[in-house]
Amino acid sequence: MHESTLHRLFPSAKFDEPLKRYTAWKIGGPADALLEPKSVQGLVSAAEKAREYDIPVTILGGGTNVLVRDGGIRGLTIRLAKALTNVDVEGTHVTADAGVLYPVLANTTAGRGLAGLEFATGIPGTVGGAVYMNAGAYGSETTEVLDWADVFRDHEVVRMENTDLDLSYRHSVIHDHPGWVVLRAGYTLVPGDPTELKARIKEF
């Protein structure tokens, strides 16, 4: 792939960016192009453009459960953490972008008096990664509170219900489809006392 193609298609990306800056283990060679989209639509647009030009796409979340080789990653790397970070709360229903850190979501919902995601405080990844692997801790799993996930697949955004995601221990159907990308997720929680929920999080 010619470097000028990446520059032309993704002018806002960082080029030859060392990925050790974005992983918990502080190792990893450069990404040909590293893009941090500011919206879900921006992510979809970048992924569609890359596929149109047969550019490989790698999704990077919080960088906590990944090892990047010294040779780096070819093509386009899309980083979600600190980019797609919107959280919307309506009653007991919560919608979170794929780049929201799971501990942040746990504390945000607890502060709003919503129970069910306290376990997420012990998971140092993102919402997207949590859906991808049905993340869990302290005896609870994502599948217990997850309603749906919007997934970019086959050139369109599809809302997949919990049962469609085939969630099991550290697995989802997305494992079987490398080209699929989690964009956002919806949860249903239950009312709780903010003070008690925050105290429970501290106990974890």
Order of alpha helices (4+ residues) and beta strands (2+ residues): alpha-beta-beta-alpha-beta-beta-beta-beta-alpha-beta-alpha-beta-beta-beta-beta-beta-beta-alpha
